[in-house]
Amino acid sequence: MDGNGRLAVRVTTHHRDDPVSGVVIRAASFTGPAIRITVQDSGPGIEAAHLERIFEPFYTTKALGSNPGTGLGLSTVYKIAERHDLGLELMTSPGQGCRFSLLVPGADSPTDS
C-alpha cells in the first residue's frame, strides 16, 4: 500500500454452505465449521499478470530501494495452509485492494494436522 490506505484484520465463523468470498486458491480438506481469518487492504490490488506468481518464494513486484519486501510473506502463508490442510481464498481487483482469507477448522472440526 506504500504507506497509504487501510489494513483490516477480521475473524469470523464460516460454515461449509457459506458462499465463497473470492477465488479459492487452496480448498480446505476438513469438513464442518471453520474460523475465517481475513486480512483486507485498500491498496492498489493485484494485477492479473501477477496472480500466477504471488505465492512463489521471493516473488515481489516492489522496485528495488522503494521499501522492498522479501517476497516471502504470501509464500509462507501458502505453505502453512498446505501443511495444515487449511483453506485459502483471495479476492482482488486492480485499484480496489485485496482480501485474503484463511479457513481454519473450528472447535468442532476434527483434523489430522
Biopython code that builds the backbone (N, CA, C, O; Angstrom):
import numpy as np
from Bio.PDB.StructureBuilder import StructureBuilder

atoms = [
    (1, "MET", "N", (0.825, -1.193, 0.000)),
    (1, "MET", "CA", (0.000, 0.000, 0.000)),
    (1, "MET", "C", (0.865, 1.251, 0.000)),
    (1, "MET", "O", (0.343, 2.364, -0.048)),
    (2, "ASP", "N", (2.168, 1.081, 0.053)),
    (2, "ASP", "CA", (3.112, 2.203, 0.049)),
    (2, "ASP", "C", (2.826, 3.229, 1.136)),
    (2, "ASP", "O", (2.977, 4.431, 0.916)),
    (3, "GLY", "N", (2.408, 2.750, 2.323)),
    (3, "GLY", "CA", (2.173, 3.651, 3.441)),
    (3, "GLY", "C", (0.840, 4.367, 3.401)),
    (3, "GLY", "O", (0.545, 5.155, 4.300)),
    (4, "ASN", "N", (0.033, 4.122, 2.398)),
    (4, "ASN", "CA", (-1.273, 4.759, 2.280)),
    (4, "ASN", "C", (-2.359, 3.690, 2.387)),
    (4, "ASN", "O", (-2.095, 2.506, 2.175)),
    (5, "GLY", "N", (-3.544, 4.101, 2.708)),
    (5, "GLY", "CA", (-4.657, 3.160, 2.727)),
    (5, "GLY", "C", (-4.906, 2.591, 4.098)),
    (5, "GLY", "O", (-4.339, 3.037, 5.095)),
    (6, "ARG", "N", (-5.773, 1.589, 4.128)),
    (6, "ARG", "CA", (-6.184, 0.971, 5.378)),
    (6, "ARG", "C", (-5.956, -0.534, 5.326)),
    (6, "ARG", "O", (-6.064, -1.165, 4.274)),
    (7, "LEU", "N", (-5.641, -1.082, 6.478)),
    (7, "LEU", "CA", (-5.465, -2.521, 6.625)),
    (7, "LEU", "C", (-6.411, -2.974, 7.732)),
    (7, "LEU", "O", (-6.440, -2.382, 8.811)),
    (8, "ALA", "N", (-7.180, -4.016, 7.463)),
    (8, "ALA", "CA", (-8.127, -4.529, 8.453)),
    (8, "ALA", "C", (-7.944, -6.027, 8.601)),
    (8, "ALA", "O", (-7.728, -6.733, 7.615)),
    (9, "VAL", "N", (-8.030, -6.511, 9.825)),
    (9, "VAL", "CA", (-7.982, -7.938, 10.122)),
    (9, "VAL", "C", (-9.298, -8.280, 10.817)),
    (9, "VAL", "O", (-9.717, -7.604, 11.757)),
    (10, "ARG", "N", (-9.933, -9.333, 10.337)),
    (10, "ARG", "CA", (-11.233, -9.717, 10.891)),
    (10, "ARG", "C", (-11.246, -11.230, 11.093)),
    (10, "ARG", "O", (-10.707, -11.975, 10.275)),
    (11, "VAL", "N", (-11.858, -11.675, 12.176)),
    (11, "VAL", "CA", (-12.022, -13.100, 12.456)),
    (11, "VAL", "C", (-13.520, -13.360, 12.582)),
    (11, "VAL", "O", (-14.202, -12.731, 13.391)),
    (12, "THR", "N", (-14.026, -14.291, 11.777)),
    (12, "THR", "CA", (-15.448, -14.631, 11.782)),
    (12, "THR", "C", (-15.595, -16.147, 11.715)),
    (12, "THR", "O", (-14.615, -16.868, 11.526)),
    (13, "THR", "N", (-16.806, -16.613, 11.869)),
    (13, "THR", "CA", (-17.066, -18.042, 11.694)),
    (13, "THR", "C", (-17.452, -18.296, 10.244)),
    (13, "THR", "O", (-17.927, -17.400, 9.546)),
    (14, "HIS", "N", (-17.242, -19.520, 9.810)),
    (14, "HIS", "CA", (-17.552, -19.903, 8.436)),
    (14, "HIS", "C", (-18.148, -21.309, 8.467)),
    (14, "HIS", "O", (-17.677, -22.182, 9.196)),
    (15, "HIS", "N", (-19.175, -21.508, 7.677)),
    (15, "HIS", "CA", (-19.791, -22.829, 7.550)),
    (15, "HIS", "C", (-19.659, -23.265, 6.103)),
    (15, "HIS", "O", (-19.613, -22.426, 5.204)),
    (16, "ARG", "N", (-19.597, -24.559, 5.871)),
    (16, "ARG", "CA", (-19.375, -25.112, 4.527)),
    (16, "ARG", "C", (-20.342, -24.572, 3.482)),
    (16, "ARG", "O", (-19.953, -24.411, 2.325)),
    (17, "ASP", "N", (-21.592, -24.287, 3.848)),
    (17, "ASP", "CA", (-22.539, -23.821, 2.846)),
    (17, "ASP", "C", (-22.509, -22.304, 2.675)),
    (17, "ASP", "O", (-23.276, -21.769, 1.874)),
    (18, "ASP", "N", (-21.637, -21.591, 3.414)),
    (18, "ASP", "CA", (-21.481, -20.156, 3.194)),
    (18, "ASP", "C", (-20.872, -19.938, 1.818)),
    (18, "ASP", "O", (-20.064, -20.752, 1.369)),
    (19, "PRO", "N", (-21.240, -18.863, 1.142)),
    (19, "PRO", "CA", (-20.661, -18.610, -0.180)),
    (19, "PRO", "C", (-19.156, -18.327, -0.086)),
    (19, "PRO", "O", (-18.678, -17.797, 0.917)),
    (20, "VAL", "N", (-18.435, -18.679, -1.119)),
    (20, "VAL", "CA", (-17.003, -18.393, -1.206)),
    (20, "VAL", "C", (-16.848, -16.897, -1.396)),
    (20, "VAL", "O", (-17.586, -16.286, -2.168)),
    (21, "SER", "N", (-15.893, -16.306, -0.697)),
    (21, "SER", "CA", (-15.738, -14.856, -0.759)),
    (21, "SER", "C", (-14.700, -14.407, -1.772)),
    (21, "SER", "O", (-14.328, -13.233, -1.783)),
    (22, "GLY", "N", (-14.228, -15.294, -2.612)),
    (22, "GLY", "CA", (-13.231, -14.933, -3.611)),
    (22, "GLY", "C", (-12.824, -16.161, -4.387)),
    (22, "GLY", "O", (-13.573, -17.136, -4.452)),
    (23, "VAL", "N", (-11.658, -16.124, -4.969)),
    (23, "VAL", "CA", (-11.116, -17.261, -5.712)),
    (23, "VAL", "C", (-10.494, -18.225, -4.710)),
    (23, "VAL", "O", (-9.694, -17.820, -3.866)),
    (24, "VAL", "N", (-10.856, -19.482, -4.802)),
    (24, "VAL", "CA", (-10.286, -20.484, -3.900)),
    (24, "VAL", "C", (-8.893, -20.830, -4.420)),
    (24, "VAL", "O", (-8.740, -21.416, -5.492)),
    (25, "ILE", "N", (-7.899, -20.461, -3.651)),
    (25, "ILE", "CA", (-6.507, -20.753, -4.007)),
    (25, "ILE", "C", (-6.178, -22.177, -3.576)),
    (25, "ILE", "O", (-5.501, -22.919, -4.288)),
    (26, "ARG", "N", (-6.661, -22.535, -2.418)),
    (26, "ARG", "CA", (-6.437, -23.864, -1.862)),
    (26, "ARG", "C", (-7.686, -24.258, -1.094)),
    (26, "ARG", "O", (-8.076, -23.572, -0.149)),
    (27, "ALA", "N", (-8.314, -25.350, -1.487)),
    (27, "ALA", "CA", (-9.526, -25.813, -0.815)),
    (27, "ALA", "C", (-9.166, -26.472, 0.509)),
    (27, "ALA", "O", (-8.179, -27.202, 0.601)),
    (28, "ALA", "N", (-9.961, -26.215, 1.519)),
    (28, "ALA", "CA", (-9.758, -26.856, 2.818)),
    (28, "ALA", "C", (-10.160, -28.319, 2.726)),
    (28, "ALA", "O", (-11.142, -28.652, 2.063)),
    (29, "SER", "N", (-9.417, -29.186, 3.377)),
    (29, "SER", "CA", (-9.728, -30.616, 3.324)),
    (29, "SER", "C", (-10.632, -31.057, 4.471)),
    (29, "SER", "O", (-11.142, -32.177, 4.454)),
    (30, "PHE", "N", (-10.837, -30.202, 5.458)),
    (30, "PHE", "CA", (-11.662, -30.583, 6.600)),
    (30, "PHE", "C", (-13.130, -30.252, 6.321)),
    (30, "PHE", "O", (-13.451, -29.471, 5.426)),
    (31, "THR", "N", (-13.994, -30.860, 7.101)),
    (31, "THR", "CA", (-15.425, -30.579, 7.000)),
    (31, "THR", "C", (-15.884, -29.932, 8.294)),
    (31, "THR", "O", (-15.165, -29.962, 9.294)),
    (32, "GLY", "N", (-17.051, -29.360, 8.283)),
    (32, "GLY", "CA", (-17.591, -28.747, 9.490)),
    (32, "GLY", "C", (-17.300, -27.265, 9.556)),
    (32, "GLY", "O", (-16.808, -26.673, 8.595)),
    (33, "PRO", "N", (-17.609, -26.666, 10.699)),
    (33, "PRO", "CA", (-17.431, -25.224, 10.844)),
    (33, "PRO", "C", (-15.952, -24.836, 10.835)),
    (33, "PRO", "O", (-15.071, -25.644, 11.127)),
    (34, "ALA", "N", (-15.718, -23.594, 10.497)),
    (34, "ALA", "CA", (-14.349, -23.097, 10.429)),
    (34, "ALA", "C", (-14.289, -21.677, 10.981)),
    (34, "ALA", "O", (-15.308, -21.013, 11.170)),
    (35, "ILE", "N", (-13.093, -21.250, 11.224)),
    (35, "ILE", "CA", (-12.813, -19.867, 11.586)),
    (35, "ILE", "C", (-12.189, -19.234, 10.349)),
    (35, "ILE", "O", (-11.243, -19.775, 9.778)),
    (36, "ARG", "N", (-12.723, -18.088, 9.939)),
    (36, "ARG", "CA", (-12.195, -17.370, 8.772)),
    (36, "ARG", "C", (-11.377, -16.180, 9.287)),
    (36, "ARG", "O", (-11.910, -15.282, 9.938)),
    (37, "ILE", "N", (-10.085, -16.190, 8.988)),
    (37, "ILE", "CA", (-9.210, -15.075, 9.330)),
    (37, "ILE", "C", (-8.994, -14.288, 8.038)),
    (37, "ILE", "O", (-8.424, -14.801, 7.074)),
    (38, "THR", "N", (-9.451, -13.051, 8.030)),
    (38, "THR", "CA", (-9.397, -12.232, 6.816)),
    (38, "THR", "C", (-8.496, -11.029, 7.033)),
    (38, "THR", "O", (-8.598, -10.328, 8.040)),
    (39, "VAL", "N", (-7.615, -10.803, 6.073)),
    (39, "VAL", "CA", (-6.766, -9.608, 6.046)),
    (39, "VAL", "C", (-7.119, -8.870, 4.769)),
    (39, "VAL", "O", (-6.998, -9.416, 3.672)),
    (40, "GLN", "N", (-7.556, -7.626, 4.916)),
    (40, "GLN", "CA", (-8.013, -6.846, 3.767)),
    (40, "GLN", "C", (-7.319, -5.492, 3.769)),
    (40, "GLN", "O", (-7.150, -4.867, 4.817)),
    (41, "ASP", "N", (-6.920, -5.047, 2.577)),
    (41, "ASP", "CA", (-6.323, -3.720, 2.464)),
    (41, "ASP", "C", (-7.036, -2.912, 1.390)),
    (41, "ASP", "O", (-7.797, -3.447, 0.584)),
    (42, "SER", "N", (-6.774, -1.626, 1.401)),
    (42, "SER", "CA", (-7.365, -0.735, 0.400)),
    (42, "SER", "C", (-6.297, -0.273, -0.588)),
    (42, "SER", "O", (-6.410, 0.807, -1.169)),
    (43, "GLY", "N", (-5.270, -1.086, -0.777)),
    (43, "GLY", "CA", (-4.168, -0.751, -1.668)),
    (43, "GLY", "C", (-4.536, -0.883, -3.130)),
    (43, "GLY", "O", (-5.715, -0.892, -3.482)),
    (44, "PRO", "N", (-3.533, -0.985, -3.979)),
    (44, "PRO", "CA", (-3.766, -0.993, -5.424)),
    (44, "PRO", "C", (-4.307, -2.306, -5.983)),
    (44, "PRO", "O", (-4.637, -2.375, -7.167)),
    (45, "GLY", "N", (-4.405, -3.343, -5.160)),
    (45, "GLY", "CA", (-4.851, -4.638, -5.672)),
    (45, "GLY", "C", (-3.721, -5.352, -6.385)),
    (45, "GLY", "O", (-2.601, -4.847, -6.453)),
    (46, "ILE", "N", (-4.015, -6.518, -6.913)),
    (46, "ILE", "CA", (-3.014, -7.322, -7.618)),
    (46, "ILE", "C", (-3.427, -7.421, -9.077)),
    (46, "ILE", "O", (-4.539, -7.844, -9.392)),
    (47, "GLU", "N", (-2.538, -7.033, -9.947)),
    (47, "GLU", "CA", (-2.821, -7.115, -11.379)),
    (47, "GLU", "C", (-2.866, -8.574, -11.816)),
    (47, "GLU", "O", (-2.150, -9.421, -11.281)),
    (48, "ALA", "N", (-3.714, -8.850, -12.790)),
    (48, "ALA", "CA", (-3.901, -10.218, -13.285)),
    (48, "ALA", "C", (-2.580, -10.866, -13.700)),
    (48, "ALA", "O", (-2.397, -12.068, -13.510)),
    (49, "ALA", "N", (-1.672, -10.094, -14.257)),
    (49, "ALA", "CA", (-0.389, -10.632, -14.718)),
    (49, "ALA", "C", (0.446, -11.203, -13.572)),
    (49, "ALA", "O", (1.322, -12.035, -13.808)),
    (50, "HIS", "N", (0.189, -10.771, -12.342)),
    (50, "HIS", "CA", (0.984, -11.226, -11.195)),
    (50, "HIS", "C", (0.315, -12.351, -10.411)),
    (50, "HIS", "O", (0.964, -12.988, -9.582)),
    (51, "LEU", "N", (-0.954, -12.606, -10.654)),
    (51, "LEU", "CA", (-1.690, -13.576, -9.836)),
    (51, "LEU", "C", (-1.096, -14.976, -9.841)),
    (51, "LEU", "O", (-1.121, -15.661, -8.819)),
    (52, "GLU", "N", (-0.564, -15.408, -10.971)),
    (52, "GLU", "CA", (0.011, -16.759, -11.054)),
    (52, "GLU", "C", (1.233, -16.936, -10.168)),
    (52, "GLU", "O", (1.554, -18.056, -9.771)),
    (53, "ARG", "N", (1.915, -15.844, -9.854)),
    (53, "ARG", "CA", (3.209, -15.971, -9.188)),
    (53, "ARG", "C", (3.255, -15.459, -7.748)),
    (53, "ARG", "O", (4.278, -15.622, -7.083)),
    (54, "ILE", "N", (2.190, -14.850, -7.249)),
    (54, "ILE", "CA", (2.278, -14.179, -5.948)),
    (54, "ILE", "C", (2.589, -15.102, -4.772)),
    (54, "ILE", "O", (3.035, -14.634, -3.725)),
    (55, "PHE", "N", (2.361, -16.399, -4.930)),
    (55, "PHE", "CA", (2.651, -17.326, -3.845)),
    (55, "PHE", "C", (4.018, -17.996, -4.000)),
    (55, "PHE", "O", (4.372, -18.863, -3.200)),
    (56, "GLU", "N", (4.783, -17.607, -5.010)),
    (56, "GLU", "CA", (6.140, -18.142, -5.201)),
    (56, "GLU", "C", (7.101, -17.460, -4.218)),
    (56, "GLU", "O", (7.017, -16.250, -4.007)),
    (57, "PRO", "N", (8.014, -18.238, -3.619)),
    (57, "PRO", "CA", (9.005, -17.618, -2.734)),
    (57, "PRO", "C", (9.853, -16.595, -3.489)),
    (57, "PRO", "O", (10.265, -16.833, -4.624)),
    (58, "PHE", "N", (10.102, -15.476, -2.858)),
    (58, "PHE", "CA", (10.952, -14.388, -3.331)),
    (58, "PHE", "C", (10.355, -13.598, -4.494)),
    (58, "PHE", "O", (11.043, -12.756, -5.069)),
    (59, "TYR", "N", (9.102, -13.843, -4.855)),
    (59, "TYR", "CA", (8.469, -13.055, -5.908)),
    (59, "TYR", "C", (7.935, -11.759, -5.306)),
    (59, "TYR", "O", (7.173, -11.789, -4.340)),
    (60, "THR", "N", (8.326, -10.645, -5.862)),
    (60, "THR", "CA", (7.854, -9.342, -5.406)),
    (60, "THR", "C", (7.680, -8.420, -6.606)),
    (60, "THR", "O", (8.385, -8.546, -7.607)),
    (61, "THR", "N", (6.752, -7.509, -6.497)),
    (61, "THR", "CA", (6.535, -6.515, -7.552)),
    (61, "THR", "C", (7.117, -5.170, -7.143)),
    (61, "THR", "O", (7.040, -4.206, -7.904)),
    (62, "LYS", "N", (7.692, -5.097, -5.963)),
    (62, "LYS", "CA", (8.235, -3.832, -5.459)),
    (62, "LYS", "C", (9.579, -3.542, -6.110)),
    (62, "LYS", "O", (10.427, -4.423, -6.253)),
    (63, "ALA", "N", (9.750, -2.289, -6.497)),
    (63, "ALA", "CA", (11.014, -1.871, -7.106)),
    (63, "ALA", "C", (12.106, -1.847, -6.034)),
    (63, "ALA", "O", (11.839, -1.573, -4.864)),
    (64, "LEU", "N", (13.339, -2.138, -6.456)),
    (64, "LEU", "CA", (14.457, -2.100, -5.528)),
    (64, "LEU", "C", (14.589, -0.713, -4.921)),
    (64, "LEU", "O", (14.496, 0.293, -5.625)),
    (65, "GLY", "N", (14.804, -0.665, -3.615)),
    (65, "GLY", "CA", (15.020, 0.597, -2.936)),
    (65, "GLY", "C", (13.747, 1.343, -2.570)),
    (65, "GLY", "O", (13.834, 2.427, -1.992)),
    (66, "SER", "N", (12.574, 0.813, -2.880)),
    (66, "SER", "CA", (11.329, 1.542, -2.588)),
    (66, "SER", "C", (10.535, 0.846, -1.487)),
    (66, "SER", "O", (9.377, 0.482, -1.693)),
    (67, "ASN", "N", (11.142, 0.660, -0.334)),
    (67, "ASN", "CA", (10.513, -0.108, 0.729)),
    (67, "ASN", "C", (10.376, -1.560, 0.275)),
    (67, "ASN", "O", (9.274, -2.107, 0.240)),
    (68, "PRO", "N", (11.497, -2.170, -0.069)),
    (68, "PRO", "CA", (11.454, -3.507, -0.654)),
    (68, "PRO", "C", (10.965, -4.565, 0.322)),
    (68, "PRO", "O", (11.153, -4.460, 1.534)),
    (69, "GLY", "N", (10.341, -5.573, -0.234)),
    (69, "GLY", "CA", (9.942, -6.736, 0.544)),
    (69, "GLY", "C", (10.812, -7.904, 0.133)),
    (69, "GLY", "O", (11.596, -7.802, -0.811)),
    (70, "THR", "N", (10.675, -9.006, 0.835)),
    (70, "THR", "CA", (11.482, -10.176, 0.511)),
    (70, "THR", "C", (10.745, -11.125, -0.417)),
    (70, "THR", "O", (11.357, -12.019, -1.002)),
    (71, "GLY", "N", (9.427, -10.939, -0.558)),
    (71, "GLY", "CA", (8.657, -11.859, -1.372)),
    (71, "GLY", "C", (8.415, -13.182, -0.660)),
    (71, "GLY", "O", (8.195, -14.207, -1.306)),
    (72, "LEU", "N", (8.456, -13.164, 0.665)),
    (72, "LEU", "CA", (8.262, -14.403, 1.416)),
    (72, "LEU", "C", (6.939, -14.460, 2.175)),
    (72, "LEU", "O", (6.550, -15.534, 2.632)),
    (73, "GLY", "N", (6.248, -13.352, 2.319)),
    (73, "GLY", "CA", (5.018, -13.323, 3.105)),
    (73, "GLY", "C", (3.940, -14.252, 2.585)),
    (73, "GLY", "O", (3.472, -15.121, 3.321)),
    (74, "LEU", "N", (3.535, -14.088, 1.333)),
    (74, "LEU", "CA", (2.458, -14.909, 0.786)),
    (74, "LEU", "C", (2.889, -16.353, 0.571)),
    (74, "LEU", "O", (2.070, -17.263, 0.703)),
    (75, "SER", "N", (4.152, -16.580, 0.244)),
    (75, "SER", "CA", (4.595, -17.968, 0.085)),
    (75, "SER", "C", (4.573, -18.682, 1.434)),
    (75, "SER", "O", (4.290, -19.879, 1.493)),
    (76, "THR", "N", (4.865, -17.968, 2.510)),
    (76, "THR", "CA", (4.800, -18.553, 3.850)),
    (76, "THR", "C", (3.359, -18.897, 4.221)),
    (76, "THR", "O", (3.094, -19.977, 4.749)),
    (77, "VAL", "N", (2.435, -17.987, 3.946)),
    (77, "VAL", "CA", (1.019, -18.251, 4.222)),
    (77, "VAL", "C", (0.555, -19.476, 3.438)),
    (77, "VAL", "O", (-0.138, -20.335, 3.983)),
    (78, "TYR", "N", (0.930, -19.561, 2.170)),
    (78, "TYR", "CA", (0.517, -20.698, 1.348)),
    (78, "TYR", "C", (1.072, -22.013, 1.912)),
    (78, "TYR", "O", (0.350, -23.007, 1.987)),
    (79, "LYS", "N", (2.330, -22.018, 2.303)),
    (79, "LYS", "CA", (2.947, -23.243, 2.838)),
    (79, "LYS", "C", (2.286, -23.671, 4.152)),
    (79, "LYS", "O", (2.115, -24.865, 4.400)),
    (80, "ILE", "N", (1.916, -22.705, 4.990)),
    (80, "ILE", "CA", (1.213, -23.033, 6.231)),
    (80, "ILE", "C", (-0.141, -23.654, 5.900)),
    (80, "ILE", "O", (-0.523, -24.666, 6.489)),
    (81, "ALA", "N", (-0.868, -23.051, 4.958)),
    (81, "ALA", "CA", (-2.169, -23.599, 4.545)),
    (81, "ALA", "C", (-2.007, -25.000, 3.978)),
    (81, "ALA", "O", (-2.800, -25.892, 4.276)),
    (82, "GLU", "N", (-0.982, -25.191, 3.161)),
    (82, "GLU", "CA", (-0.731, -26.505, 2.557)),
    (82, "GLU", "C", (-0.392, -27.547, 3.623)),
    (82, "GLU", "O", (-0.933, -28.653, 3.610)),
    (83, "ARG", "N", (0.486, -27.198, 4.525)),
    (83, "ARG", "CA", (0.954, -28.136, 5.552)),
    (83, "ARG", "C", (-0.166, -28.583, 6.487)),
    (83, "ARG", "O", (-0.186, -29.726, 6.943)),
    (84, "HIS", "N", (-1.095, -27.671, 6.766)),
    (84, "HIS", "CA", (-2.148, -27.959, 7.743)),
    (84, "HIS", "C", (-3.519, -28.162, 7.099)),
    (84, "HIS", "O", (-4.535, -28.176, 7.794)),
    (85, "ASP", "N", (-3.549, -28.318, 5.772)),
    (85, "ASP", "CA", (-4.795, -28.551, 5.025)),
    (85, "ASP", "C", (-5.843, -27.477, 5.289)),
    (85, "ASP", "O", (-7.019, -27.787, 5.483)),
    (86, "LEU", "N", (-5.423, -26.228, 5.296)),
    (86, "LEU", "CA", (-6.326, -25.104, 5.511)),
    (86, "LEU", "C", (-6.809, -24.558, 4.175)),
    (86, "LEU", "O", (-6.181, -24.779, 3.140)),
    (87, "GLY", "N", (-7.906, -23.857, 4.206)),
    (87, "GLY", "CA", (-8.411, -23.207, 3.002)),
    (87, "GLY", "C", (-7.808, -21.819, 2.867)),
    (87, "GLY", "O", (-7.517, -21.160, 3.866)),
    (88, "LEU", "N", (-7.619, -21.377, 1.625)),
    (88, "LEU", "CA", (-7.061, -20.057, 1.355)),
    (88, "LEU", "C", (-7.824, -19.450, 0.190)),
    (88, "LEU", "O", (-7.930, -20.059, -0.875)),
    (89, "GLU", "N", (-8.355, -18.252, 0.392)),
    (89, "GLU", "CA", (-9.125, -17.561, -0.634)),
    (89, "GLU", "C", (-8.544, -16.178, -0.874)),
    (89, "GLU", "O", (-7.945, -15.579, 0.019)),
    (90, "LEU", "N", (-8.728, -15.677, -2.095)),
    (90, "LEU", "CA", (-8.235, -14.359, -2.482)),
    (90, "LEU", "C", (-9.299, -13.631, -3.278)),
    (90, "LEU", "O", (-9.925, -14.195, -4.176)),
    (91, "MET", "N", (-9.494, -12.361, -2.932)),
    (91, "MET", "CA", (-10.344, -11.502, -3.737)),
    (91, "MET", "C", (-9.559, -10.216, -3.971)),
    (91, "MET", "O", (-9.109, -9.579, -3.019)),
    (92, "THR", "N", (-9.396, -9.836, -5.233)),
    (92, "THR", "CA", (-8.662, -8.623, -5.560)),
    (92, "THR", "C", (-9.138, -8.061, -6.888)),
    (92, "THR", "O", (-9.604, -8.789, -7.765)),
    (93, "SER", "N", (-9.012, -6.769, -7.012)),
    (93, "SER", "CA", (-9.267, -6.060, -8.267)),
    (93, "SER", "C", (-8.291, -4.905, -8.316)),
    (93, "SER", "O", (-8.122, -4.203, -7.319)),
    (94, "PRO", "N", (-7.642, -4.690, -9.453)),
    (94, "PRO", "CA", (-6.732, -3.548, -9.544)),
    (94, "PRO", "C", (-7.447, -2.256, -9.140)),
    (94, "PRO", "O", (-8.538, -1.953, -9.624)),
    (95, "GLY", "N", (-6.810, -1.511, -8.251)),
    (95, "GLY", "CA", (-7.364, -0.263, -7.755)),
    (95, "GLY", "C", (-8.372, -0.429, -6.633)),
    (95, "GLY", "O", (-8.861, 0.567, -6.099)),
    (96, "GLN", "N", (-8.697, -1.667, -6.260)),
    (96, "GLN", "CA", (-9.726, -1.918, -5.250)),
    (96, "GLN", "C", (-9.211, -2.667, -4.024)),
    (96, "GLN", "O", (-10.007, -3.033, -3.159)),
    (97, "GLY", "N", (-7.935, -2.901, -3.925)),
    (97, "GLY", "CA", (-7.390, -3.588, -2.763)),
    (97, "GLY", "C", (-7.419, -5.098, -2.876)),
    (97, "GLY", "O", (-7.743, -5.651, -3.927)),
    (98, "CYS", "N", (-7.078, -5.759, -1.781)),
    (98, "CYS", "CA", (-7.004, -7.227, -1.710)),
    (98, "CYS", "C", (-7.668, -7.707, -0.441)),
    (98, "CYS", "O", (-7.724, -7.004, 0.568)),
    (99, "ARG", "N", (-8.172, -8.934, -0.521)),
    (99, "ARG", "CA", (-8.690, -9.596, 0.671)),
    (99, "ARG", "C", (-8.249, -11.049, 0.619)),
    (99, "ARG", "O", (-8.612, -11.784, -0.299)),
    (100, "PHE", "N", (-7.462, -11.461, 1.611)),
    (100, "PHE", "CA", (-7.034, -12.841, 1.759)),
    (100, "PHE", "C", (-7.776, -13.428, 2.951)),
    (100, "PHE", "O", (-7.872, -12.791, 4.000)),
    (101, "SER", "N", (-8.298, -14.638, 2.795)),
    (101, "SER", "CA", (-8.973, -15.319, 3.899)),
    (101, "SER", "C", (-8.360, -16.697, 4.077)),
    (101, "SER", "O", (-8.159, -17.434, 3.112)),
    (102, "LEU", "N", (-8.071, -17.029, 5.316)),
    (102, "LEU", "CA", (-7.547, -18.335, 5.687)),
    (102, "LEU", "C", (-8.637, -19.042, 6.484)),
    (102, "LEU", "O", (-9.148, -18.492, 7.460)),
    (103, "LEU", "N", (-8.995, -20.254, 6.075)),
    (103, "LEU", "CA", (-10.029, -21.035, 6.757)),
    (103, "LEU", "C", (-9.368, -22.083, 7.637)),
    (103, "LEU", "O", (-8.639, -22.948, 7.153)),
    (104, "VAL", "N", (-9.631, -21.996, 8.930)),
    (104, "VAL", "CA", (-9.028, -22.857, 9.950)),
    (104, "VAL", "C", (-10.145, -23.680, 10.584)),
    (104, "VAL", "O", (-11.216, -23.133, 10.849)),
    (105, "PRO", "N", (-9.938, -24.983, 10.839)),
    (105, "PRO", "CA", (-11.009, -25.778, 11.456)),
    (105, "PRO", "C", (-11.475, -25.163, 12.768)),
    (105, "PRO", "O", (-10.669, -24.701, 13.575)),
    (106, "GLY", "N", (-12.794, -25.165, 12.967)),
    (106, "GLY", "CA", (-13.366, -24.698, 14.221)),
    (106, "GLY", "C", (-13.214, -25.752, 15.302)),
    (106, "GLY", "O", (-12.672, -26.828, 15.048)),
    (107, "ALA", "N", (-13.679, -25.461, 16.483)),
    (107, "ALA", "CA", (-13.526, -26.378, 17.621)),
    (107, "ALA", "C", (-14.207, -27.727, 17.372)),
    (107, "ALA", "O", (-13.790, -28.745, 17.924)),
    (108, "ASP", "N", (-15.243, -27.734, 16.551)),
    (108, "ASP", "CA", (-15.950, -28.983, 16.285)),
    (108, "ASP", "C", (-15.467, -29.695, 15.029)),
    (108, "ASP", "O", (-16.082, -30.670, 14.597)),
    (109, "SER", "N", (-14.368, -29.217, 14.435)),
    (109, "SER", "CA", (-13.872, -29.792, 13.181)),
    (109, "SER", "C", (-12.643, -30.634, 13.420)),
    (109, "SER", "O", (-11.576, -30.076, 13.677)),
    (110, "PRO", "N", (-12.736, -31.965, 13.348)),
    (110, "PRO", "CA", (-11.534, -32.788, 13.552)),
    (110, "PRO", "C", (-10.560, -32.627, 12.399)),
    (110, "PRO", "O", (-10.974, -32.446, 11.253)),
    (111, "THR", "N", (-9.298, -32.690, 12.687)),
    (111, "THR", "CA", (-8.261, -32.597, 11.663)),
    (111, "THR", "C", (-7.080, -33.472, 12.091)),
    (111, "THR", "O", (-6.869, -33.697, 13.283)),
    (112, "ASP", "N", (-6.328, -33.955, 11.133)),
    (112, "ASP", "CA", (-5.168, -34.785, 11.426)),
    (112, "ASP", "C", (-3.881, -33.979, 11.510)),
    (112, "ASP", "O", (-2.822, -34.551, 11.768)),
    (113, "SER", "N", (-3.939, -32.673, 11.302)),
    (113, "SER", "CA", (-2.725, -31.840, 11.247)),
    (113, "SER", "C", (-2.149, -31.582, 12.608)),
    (113, "SER", "O", (-1.131, -30.900, 12.728)),
]
sb = StructureBuilder()
sb.init_structure("model")
sb.init_model(0)
sb.init_chain("A")
sb.init_seg("    ")
for serial, (resi, resn, name, xyz) in enumerate(atoms, 1):
    if name == "N":
        sb.init_residue(resn, " ", resi, " ")
    sb.init_atom(name, np.array(xyz, "f"), 0.0, 1.0, " ", f" {name:<3s}", serial, name[0])
structure = sb.get_structure()
